[in-house]
Amino acid sequence: MARARPKLAVWKFTSCDGCQLCILDLEDELLALADRLEIAYFMEATRAKVKGPYDLSIVEGSMSVPEHLEQIKQVRLVSKFLLPIGTCATSGGIQALRNFADVEDYLATVYERPELLEALAESTPVAQHVKVDLELQGCPPNKYQLLEVVNAFLHGRRPHVESASVCLECKRRGNICVLVAHGVPCLGPVTHAGCGALCPTYHRGCYGCFGPKETPNTASLTRWFSERLGKSEADLVRAYRRFYANAEAFRQQSETLEQ
Amino acid sequence: MAKNRTIKVDYLARVEGEGRLYLRIKDGRVAESRFNIFEPPRFFEAFLKGRHYTEAPDITARICGICPVAYQMSAVHAMEDALGVKVKGPLRDLRRLIYCGEWMESHALHVFLLHAPDFLGYQDGFKMAKDHPDVVKMGLRLKKTGNELLAKIGGREVHPINVRVGGFYRTPTKAELAPLAEDLKWARDAALKTVRWTAQLPFPDFERDYEFVSVSHSEEYPMNKGRLKSNRGLDIAAAAYEEHFIEEQSPHSHALHSRLKDRGPYFVGPLARYNLNFERLTPLARDAAREAGIAPPCLNPFKSIIARSVEILYAVEEALRLIENYERPEAPYITAEPRDGVGHGATEAPRGTLYHRYRLNGQGLIEEAKIVPPTSQNQKAIEADLVQYVSQNLEEPTDRLTWQCEQVIRNYDPCISCATHCLRLEIER
C-alpha cells in the first residue's frame, strides 16, 4: 500500500483566476501531479471537497473585502505549507491601485449604488495577515517555477527560484538592451527574474509584472528615466504603479515621485 | 418529492471565479432562481481613468486569466477606433491567429476538464481521466496546442505581452510560425474526434427560444470584425451597443444584468455564434456539426459543448490557413497620435461578445472606460434556464437536481472573474 498522498488545496481570493490556470496549463504534467498529490480542494477544477488539514495550500488573490481577513486565518489554520502565488497574493495585485485613491470614489465610479458594496480601503497580500511559508511572484507566475516549487515540496528540498533581476535573463538570452541601445524605458533592472525576459525579447520594455527583485535600486533607475529619457513624473508614477504597485520598493518610489 | 424545497450551491465548482446558486421551490413551482456572484469587486473602470491608452491592453488583460487575449483585442480595437487607426492585412491576420490560440485553449479546458465530467457523472477531469485516459490526454494536448500558438505570438499563455494598440511589439517570422503547423494538423484530427465524442454524450431534452447575439461578418466567422447581429433582427455597429443593450440591477440579486432594450434576456457565446454564423464555418466544421446532429438552429444549451468543439475545429483550421498565408508585415505596428475622442470595440471572447468603450483626452489619457463582459450578458438567460429546467424536472431528488442545475450554469462556461468588475456583491444578512 502506497503512502498517503499529500493533500493539495487551491484557494482563491480577489484575482483573475490566471494563477490557478497556470496549474491547469501544465498540460504535460497535470495528470502526474494529480497522481502524486491528492487534489483535496480546488474549486476551479473539481466539485469534490476533501476535509483539511492540507499539506500544501496554494493561494491566489489578494485580501480586499472584510470577510477575507477571517477566511485567510482559517486557511492558515488548516494548511501545513502555505504558498501564496502571483501578484495579488504576494503584493495586493492591480486592484491595490485603490490603495492610492479613495475607495469610496472608486465605488462611486463603477457602481450606481455604491452603498450596497463593502470593500476594504486597501487590497493587501496574504503575508500581511498570516505567516506564509514561501511566495512565488509574477503576474502570472511562471508555470514551470510553480512546478519546481511543488516538486521541491514533494521531495522535501529547497526550491530553486532565481532571485536576480530580469537583466540577468536578458543577458543570457543574448538580447540587445532595449534601455541602453534604444532608449525604451525598461523596469528590468529592478524587476524579479522568472519570466525569461519576455518583454525585451519582444522588443518592448519590461513593465515589472514579476514585482521588485531583492534590494532594487529604483532611485537610480528613476534618475535614468527622467534625466536620459526625459520621462515626466506622471509617466514614472504610472510605471511603478501597475501590477506590483503595492510592493514596498515600487510603492515607496511612486510616493517619493509624487511628493 | 416535497412540494417545498431549496436547491443551494454555496460555491460553484468548475467555473472561473466565485458564484453561487439559489433556487426556491414552493408548492411544486420554482418561486425564485438566482445565480449570484460573490466575487469581490476590482474597480477596473475606476483605475483605468488617468492611465495612458497604451496601457489598456496590459491592464484589461488582468480582468481574466482565462481569456486575456479577448480583453486585449476589444481594448485595442476600441483605442484604434478612438484614434482613427485602421489595422489591416497581415497585422490583422496575426491578431486573428492569436485569438484562434485562445479559443482553442479556453474551449479545450472547458470541454474536457470543466464540462464533460458533468455529462458522465465525474466530479472532475482527473477522475474522468482514470476511466477515459485517452480522451482527457487528447483534450490536454489540444489545449496545449492552443496555448503554444498563443505563447508563440503573445510571449506567454496567461497575460501575453506582445499585443499593443496598432499591432504588436514584435511580429514573428514565417519560419517561427511554420513549425506550429505540424501540431495543428494533429489538432485538426483531434478536434474532429472531439466533435464526434461530445455528440454522443447524454443530453437532457431541453430547449428554449433564445435571442442569440454575436459579432457577425459577411466574409468570416466572427472574432474581431463585424456588426452585432441577432436572430431577431438586431444589426448594429459596436458604437451603437449602449443604445440597444442596458445593464440593470435586478431586485433579487445584487448583480448587474444585461438585457436588450424592450426585448429582455439574450444569449452570447459559442452556441450563439454557431447559430448565427454557420455558413461562415469551414466546410469540414459544417459537415462535422451536421453529422453531430446540431444543424442550426440548435436551441439546447447543453449542446453548447458540441458547438464549442466545432469552434475548436474551426479555430484549428483557421490557424492553419493563416499560418500558411502569413507574410511578415513590414512594420510590427501602426503609430497613432493621441487625440480627443471616444472609441468602441466588440470582439468575440471564447465566452461571447466583449464590449469596451473608452473616452480619451488629447494627451492620450483615459477619461472614461466601460467594459461589458460576456458572463454578465448571459446571466438573465442562465436564470431563465434554471427556472425552466427545474420546472421540468421536479421529480428528481435534490442532490441530482442540484448537480444538474450546476450543469445548466456550466453550459455557458461562465467567467465570473470577468463579470465581477461590474457586478455587485450579495448583501444578505
Boltz contact constraints between the chains, C-beta under 6 A:
constraints:
  - contact:
      token1: [A, 14]
      token2: [B, 40]
      max_distance: 6.0
  - contact:
      token1: [A, 16]
      token2: [B, 62]
      max_distance: 6.0
  - contact:
      token1: [A, 16]
      token2: [B, 64]
      max_distance: 6.0
  - contact:
      token1: [A, 16]
      token2: [B, 65]
      max_distance: 6.0
  - contact:
      token1: [A, 16]
      token2: [B, 417]
      max_distance: 6.0
  - contact:
      token1: [A, 17]
      token2: [B, 16]
      max_distance: 6.0
  - contact:
      token1: [A, 17]
      token2: [B, 65]
      max_distance: 6.0
  - contact:
      token1: [A, 17]
      token2: [B, 417]
      max_distance: 6.0
  - contact:
      token1: [A, 18]
      token2: [B, 65]
      max_distance: 6.0
  - contact:
      token1: [A, 18]
      token2: [B, 158]
      max_distance: 6.0
  - contact:
      token1: [A, 21]
      token2: [B, 65]
      max_distance: 6.0
  - contact:
      token1: [A, 21]
      token2: [B, 66]
      max_distance: 6.0
  - contact:
      token1: [A, 21]
      token2: [B, 158]
      max_distance: 6.0
  - contact:
      token1: [A, 25]
      token2: [B, 157]
      max_distance: 6.0
  - contact:
      token1: [A, 27]
      token2: [B, 140]
      max_distance: 6.0
  - contact:
      token1: [A, 27]
      token2: [B, 143]
      max_distance: 6.0
  - contact:
      token1: [A, 27]
      token2: [B, 144]
      max_distance: 6.0
  - contact:
      token1: [A, 31]
      token2: [B, 129]
      max_distance: 6.0
  - contact:
      token1: [A, 34]
      token2: [B, 126]
      max_distance: 6.0
  - contact:
      token1: [A, 43]
      token2: [B, 11]
      max_distance: 6.0
  - contact:
      token1: [A, 43]
      token2: [B, 13]
      max_distance: 6.0
  - contact:
      token1: [A, 45]
      token2: [B, 124]
      max_distance: 6.0
  - contact:
      token1: [A, 46]
      token2: [B, 123]
      max_distance: 6.0
  - contact:
      token1: [A, 46]
      token2: [B, 124]
      max_distance: 6.0
  - contact:
      token1: [A, 47]
      token2: [B, 13]
      max_distance: 6.0
  - contact:
      token1: [A, 47]
      token2: [B, 123]
      max_distance: 6.0
  - contact:
      token1: [A, 48]
      token2: [B, 123]
      max_distance: 6.0
  - contact:
      token1: [A, 64]
      token2: [B, 40]
      max_distance: 6.0
  - contact:
      token1: [A, 65]
      token2: [B, 40]
      max_distance: 6.0
  - contact:
      token1: [A, 94]
      token2: [B, 62]
      max_distance: 6.0
  - contact:
      token1: [A, 95]
      token2: [B, 42]
      max_distance: 6.0
  - contact:
      token1: [A, 97]
      token2: [B, 47]
      max_distance: 6.0
  - contact:
      token1: [A, 98]
      token2: [B, 43]
      max_distance: 6.0
  - contact:
      token1: [A, 106]
      token2: [B, 43]
      max_distance: 6.0
  - contact:
      token1: [A, 106]
      token2: [B, 46]
      max_distance: 6.0
  - contact:
      token1: [A, 109]
      token2: [B, 46]
      max_distance: 6.0
  - contact:
      token1: [A, 110]
      token2: [B, 43]
      max_distance: 6.0
  - contact:
      token1: [A, 110]
      token2: [B, 45]
      max_distance: 6.0
  - contact:
      token1: [A, 110]
      token2: [B, 46]
      max_distance: 6.0
  - contact:
      token1: [A, 116]
      token2: [B, 254]
      max_distance: 6.0
  - contact:
      token1: [A, 116]
      token2: [B, 424]
      max_distance: 6.0
  - contact:
      token1: [A, 116]
      token2: [B, 427]
      max_distance: 6.0
  - contact:
      token1: [A, 117]
      token2: [B, 425]
      max_distance: 6.0
  - contact:
      token1: [A, 140]
      token2: [B, 158]
      max_distance: 6.0
  - contact:
      token1: [A, 140]
      token2: [B, 159]
      max_distance: 6.0
  - contact:
      token1: [A, 198]
      token2: [B, 155]
      max_distance: 6.0
  - contact:
      token1: [A, 198]
      token2: [B, 161]
      max_distance: 6.0
  - contact:
      token1: [A, 199]
      token2: [B, 161]
      max_distance: 6.0
  - contact:
      token1: [A, 202]
      token2: [B, 155]
      max_distance: 6.0
  - contact:
      token1: [A, 202]
      token2: [B, 162]
      max_distance: 6.0
  - contact:
      token1: [A, 202]
      token2: [B, 169]
      max_distance: 6.0
  - contact:
      token1: [A, 202]
      token2: [B, 170]
      max_distance: 6.0
  - contact:
      token1: [A, 203]
      token2: [B, 169]
      max_distance: 6.0
  - contact:
      token1: [A, 203]
      token2: [B, 170]
      max_distance: 6.0
  - contact:
      token1: [A, 204]
      token2: [B, 169]
      max_distance: 6.0
